[in-house]
């Protein structure tokens, strides 16, 4: 049965190419490779796709709904655009740090590891990373915006169950991480304004990429 199926699939190609009418034949015009492809795939859908028609080419999947798009469209801009309502405190954040097992990857104060270090400032908030490759980047010495910290934490943490924290928990644990880096006091209340207004030590170490194309490099 499989041999007959394979032969049936090849017949349209052989008919399109022909033994004497092909590109190298002498008795007729060259076969159109596009015609052969459409015949080989049996594809009215392929032809429609090539002509720009609205028919789907592969015939699977479905359009994303507005709610599905909204669930993924949660990026936060450096200016705080997209931050949700809500608030938390540093004290609550320390509880979240324990409850969601952040401590297992980053240590009790974000300095111990074994995974990425969260806390750590360089004396004078210098930025010697190009000259000292032994330095490890942290939230306190490298990240330019606290809004990025909120964005990343909300979508990617905790590691084993990303996206499961509430917005209030994210605000709180972001406050804890800023507290670990001496950027917020222990009694701070953290909301969208706090996240936007927290000036990260490395903020001025980065410049916007305003290239418009071509070889220009800043």
C-alpha positions as CSV (number, residue, x, y, z in Angstrom):
1,X,0.0,0.0,0.0
2,X,2.8,2.4,0.9
3,X,4.4,1.9,-2.6
4,X,1.2,2.8,-4.4
5,X,0.7,5.9,-2.2
6,X,4.2,7.1,-2.9
7,X,3.7,6.5,-6.6
8,X,0.4,8.4,-6.6
9,X,2.1,11.3,-5.0
10,X,4.8,11.4,-7.6
11,X,2.5,11.2,-10.6
12,X,1.6,14.9,-10.6
13,X,5.2,15.8,-10.6
14,X,6.1,13.5,-13.4
15,X,3.1,14.8,-15.4
16,X,4.2,18.4,-14.8
17,X,7.9,17.7,-15.7
18,X,7.2,15.3,-18.6
19,X,9.8,13.1,-20.2
20,X,10.1,15.2,-23.3
21,X,8.7,18.6,-22.4
22,X,11.0,19.5,-19.5
23,X,13.5,22.2,-19.2
24,X,16.1,20.1,-21.0
25,X,13.7,18.5,-23.5
26,X,13.4,19.5,-27.1
27,X,9.7,19.1,-27.8
28,X,8.0,21.8,-25.8
29,X,8.2,24.7,-23.3
30,X,10.0,24.2,-20.0
31,X,7.8,23.1,-17.1
32,X,6.9,25.7,-14.5
33,X,8.5,24.7,-11.2
34,X,5.8,26.5,-9.3
35,X,3.2,24.4,-11.1
36,X,5.1,21.3,-10.2
37,X,5.2,22.3,-6.5
38,X,1.5,23.1,-6.4
39,X,0.7,19.8,-8.1
40,X,3.0,17.9,-5.7
41,X,1.4,19.2,-2.6
42,X,-2.1,19.0,-4.1
43,X,-2.2,22.5,-2.7
44,X,-5.0,24.8,-3.4
45,X,-4.0,26.3,-0.1
46,X,-0.4,26.7,-1.2
47,X,-1.4,28.4,-4.3
48,X,-3.7,30.7,-2.3
49,X,-0.9,31.5,0.0
50,X,1.4,32.4,-2.8
51,X,-1.2,34.7,-4.4
52,X,-1.7,36.6,-1.2
53,X,-5.2,35.2,-0.6
54,X,-6.5,34.9,2.9
55,X,-6.7,31.1,2.9
56,X,-4.4,29.5,5.5
57,X,-1.4,27.8,4.1
58,X,-1.0,25.0,6.6
59,X,-4.5,24.7,8.0
60,X,-3.7,24.5,11.7
61,X,-3.9,26.9,14.6
62,X,-6.4,29.7,15.3
63,X,-6.3,33.5,15.8
64,X,-5.2,34.6,19.2
65,X,-8.0,36.1,21.3
66,X,-7.7,39.4,23.0
67,X,-7.5,37.8,26.4
68,X,-4.7,35.5,25.2
69,X,-2.8,38.5,23.9
70,X,-3.4,40.5,27.0
71,X,-1.9,37.6,29.2
72,X,1.4,37.9,27.3
73,X,1.4,41.7,26.7
74,X,2.8,42.6,30.1
75,X,6.1,44.3,29.3
76,X,7.1,47.3,31.4
77,X,8.8,50.3,29.9
78,X,11.7,52.1,31.7
79,X,9.3,55.0,32.4
80,X,6.9,52.6,34.2
81,X,4.4,52.3,31.3
82,X,2.5,49.1,31.9
83,X,3.0,48.8,35.7
84,X,-0.1,47.4,37.3
85,X,-2.0,48.9,40.3
86,X,-1.1,47.6,43.7
87,X,1.5,47.9,46.4
88,X,3.6,45.9,48.9
89,X,6.1,46.6,51.6
90,X,9.7,45.6,52.1
91,X,8.6,43.6,55.2
92,X,6.1,41.7,53.1
93,X,8.7,41.2,50.5
94,X,11.0,39.4,52.9
95,X,8.2,37.0,53.7
96,X,7.6,36.5,49.9
97,X,11.3,35.9,49.5
98,X,11.1,33.0,52.0
99,X,7.6,31.7,50.9
100,X,8.4,31.4,47.2
101,X,11.8,29.9,48.0
102,X,13.8,32.8,46.4
103,X,16.3,32.1,49.2
104,X,17.2,28.7,47.8
105,X,18.6,30.2,44.6
106,X,19.9,33.6,45.8
107,X,20.5,33.2,49.5
108,X,18.9,34.9,52.6
109,X,20.1,38.4,51.6
110,X,20.6,38.0,47.8
111,X,24.4,37.8,48.3
112,X,24.9,34.1,48.9
113,X,23.8,32.4,45.7
114,X,24.3,29.7,44.5
115,X,22.6,31.2,41.5
116,X,22.6,34.8,40.3
117,X,23.6,37.3,42.9
118,X,20.9,39.9,43.6
119,X,22.6,42.2,46.0
120,X,26.0,43.9,45.8
121,X,27.2,47.4,45.2
122,X,30.7,48.4,44.1
123,X,32.4,51.1,46.2
124,X,31.6,54.5,44.9
125,X,29.1,52.8,42.5
126,X,31.9,52.6,40.0
127,X,31.4,50.5,36.8
128,X,34.7,48.7,36.2
129,X,33.2,45.7,34.4
130,X,35.2,46.2,31.2
131,X,38.5,46.1,33.2
132,X,37.7,43.5,35.9
133,X,36.1,40.4,34.4
134,X,35.9,38.8,37.8
135,X,33.1,41.1,38.9
136,X,29.6,39.6,39.0
137,X,26.8,41.9,38.0
138,X,23.9,42.3,40.4
139,X,20.7,44.3,40.6
140,X,22.6,46.9,42.7
141,X,25.6,47.4,40.5
142,X,24.4,46.7,37.0
143,X,20.7,46.9,36.4
144,X,19.8,50.4,35.2
145,X,16.0,50.4,35.9
146,X,13.9,49.1,38.8
147,X,11.0,48.8,36.3
148,X,13.0,46.1,34.5
149,X,13.4,44.3,37.9
150,X,9.6,44.3,38.3
151,X,9.1,43.1,34.7
152,X,11.5,40.3,34.9
153,X,10.4,39.1,38.3
154,X,6.7,39.1,37.4
155,X,7.1,37.1,34.2
156,X,10.0,34.7,35.1
157,X,10.0,34.1,38.8
158,X,9.9,32.0,40.9
159,X,12.0,29.8,38.8
160,X,10.0,26.6,39.2
161,X,6.6,28.3,38.9
162,X,7.0,31.6,36.9
163,X,4.1,34.0,36.8
164,X,2.4,32.7,39.8
165,X,3.0,35.6,42.1
166,X,0.3,38.3,42.5
167,X,1.2,41.9,41.5
168,X,1.2,42.8,45.2
169,X,3.7,40.0,45.9
170,X,5.9,41.2,43.0
171,X,5.9,44.8,44.3
172,X,6.8,43.5,47.8
173,X,9.6,41.2,46.7
174,X,11.0,43.9,44.4
175,X,11.1,46.1,47.4
176,X,13.0,43.4,49.3
177,X,15.6,43.2,46.5
178,X,16.0,47.0,46.5
179,X,16.4,46.9,50.3
180,X,19.1,44.3,50.0
181,X,21.0,46.8,47.8
182,X,20.5,49.7,50.2
183,X,18.2,51.4,47.7
184,X,15.1,51.4,50.0
185,X,14.6,51.6,53.7
186,X,13.2,48.6,55.7
187,X,9.9,50.4,56.2
188,X,9.3,51.4,52.6
189,X,6.0,50.9,50.8
190,X,6.5,49.9,47.2
191,X,4.1,50.8,44.4
192,X,4.4,51.9,40.8
193,X,5.7,55.3,41.8
194,X,8.4,53.8,44.0
195,X,9.6,51.5,41.2
196,X,9.8,54.4,38.7
197,X,11.4,56.8,41.1
198,X,14.1,54.5,42.5
199,X,17.3,55.7,40.9
200,X,19.5,52.7,40.2
201,X,23.3,53.3,40.6
202,X,24.0,52.1,37.0
203,X,21.3,54.1,35.3
204,X,23.6,56.6,33.8
205,X,26.0,53.9,32.6
206,X,23.7,53.1,29.7
207,X,22.7,55.3,26.8
208,X,19.7,54.9,24.5
209,X,20.3,53.3,21.2
210,X,19.2,56.1,18.8
211,X,20.7,54.8,15.6
212,X,18.4,55.0,12.6
213,X,20.3,52.5,10.4
214,X,23.5,52.3,8.5
215,X,27.0,52.0,9.9
216,X,26.8,54.6,12.7
217,X,27.9,53.1,16.0
218,X,27.9,54.9,19.3
